[in-house]
């Protein structure tokens, strides 16, 4: 049979049956696709949900906190430490977090570190702390108490913190304290509540008998009013005398500049660790210094009932 001859009815029917699935496929997919090409829908827009600041639990907290009421004093406590002391910062962080602060004062505790030197591993760990707790201030300075760190701390704060936006200062007082000093924040606030808010220099003065105008306050911990912090930041004289024993140099700046007319000497309420007996601690203690070993921290915290646990707690039973 020649392929050119007219196909039979059977052949036509077979071809129709074979083409039926293909026809259905075209009707189902190809026709809508051609319509899509002629009239494509508007492009999809990717939507990103940005959480509010209160949802960012691991974001670093802003150093500048809301301004306190006019009748409430505000204190920035800068704990001077080193990048490698991660465990010490964790201990201090817990010790201060468990203290009940008075409503008459807002006390913000921050850890002050120098950017130089900071090995990569410590830089990473410090960054984690900053994100998790928001209480780390990294200053552009060389690590070391006698290398100008205290000057860099005070001099950097006005630019770092700025003002409250309405002419008010971010803090009434700024404290420098060692990481081997334990402060009782309520006692600190109580001793400052009646002090002037201008031209104030506060601490344990040396010599101790000079109650009215000690030439300098011991480096275990001392406080300057915000106006003196601003003066330090803008003084060429202070910058020229930045290097040296930090507590002596701070007193020297103020004496040379005829500053700090209001000197608050709280000796003996800040003192070096003496021992573990009850009589070794004062009832009205503001700060205990020379807690270089964890055991001394533990003994001091126990004395002031910071480690007290509820007797009904299972943890208490386990520890006992």
Beta strands, then each sheet from edge to edge (+ up, - down):
strand 1: 73-80
strand 2: 105-116
strand 3: 136-142
strand 4: 173-178
strand 5: 182-183
strand 6: 200-206
strand 7: 216-225
strand 8: 262-265
strand 9: 270-272
strand 10: 287-289
sheet 1: 3+ 2+ 1+ 4+ 7- 6+ 8+
sheet 2: 5+ 10- 9-
end
